[in-house]
């Protein structure tokens, strides 16, 4: 394998130029979510009584009949 003797040319942008490029690519950012608007999640156990097999027609009424 031979290496390229010339180093890659990289452009250096100012913060303002980078901000404009981000805006041009992604558009305007959504409004910031305030801490008072956040919701605390509580993990729960899965509900009991679910059928063990989903293809048992007796458990699904008329929808399971062929």
C-alpha positions in Angstrom: 0.0 0.0 0.0 1.3 3.4 -0.8 0.3 6.5 1.2 -0.7 9.7 -0.4 2.3 12.0 0.0 0.0 15.1 0.0 -1.9 15.7 3.2 -5.7 16.2 2.9 -6.8 19.8 2.7 -9.4 20.6 5.4 -11.3 23.8 5.6 -11.5 25.6 8.9 -14.8 27.4 9.6 -15.6 30.1 12.2 -18.3 29.4 14.8 -20.7 31.7 12.9 -20.0 29.8 9.6 -20.6 26.5 11.3 -23.8 27.8 12.9 -25.0 28.8 9.4 -24.1 25.5 7.9 -26.0 23.6 10.6 -29.0 25.9 10.0 -28.8 25.3 6.3 -28.6 21.5 6.7 -31.1 20.9 9.6 -33.3 24.1 9.7 -34.4 25.8 12.8 -34.1 24.0 16.2 -37.4 23.3 18.1 -38.1 25.3 21.3 -36.1 24.2 24.3 -38.0 21.9 26.7 -38.2 23.4 30.2 -37.6 21.2 33.2 -41.1 22.0 34.4 -42.5 20.4 31.1 -40.7 17.1 31.7 -42.6 14.1 32.9 -41.2 11.5 35.4 -41.6 8.0 34.1 -42.5 5.1 36.4 -41.6 1.6 35.3 -44.2 -1.0 35.8 -44.5 -4.8 35.5 -46.1 -6.1 32.3 -49.9 -6.8 32.6 -50.9 -10.2 33.7 -53.3 -12.5 31.9 -51.9 -12.2 28.4 -52.3 -15.3 26.3 -49.3 -17.5 26.0 -49.7 -18.0 22.3 -51.2 -15.4 20.1 -52.4 -17.8 17.4 -54.9 -19.6 19.6 -58.3 -18.7 18.0 -60.2 -19.4 21.2 -58.6 -16.4 22.8 -59.4 -14.0 20.0 -63.1 -14.6 19.4 -64.5 -14.3 15.9 -61.3 -12.8 14.5 -59.5 -16.1 15.0 -61.9 -18.2 13.0 -60.9 -19.4 9.5 
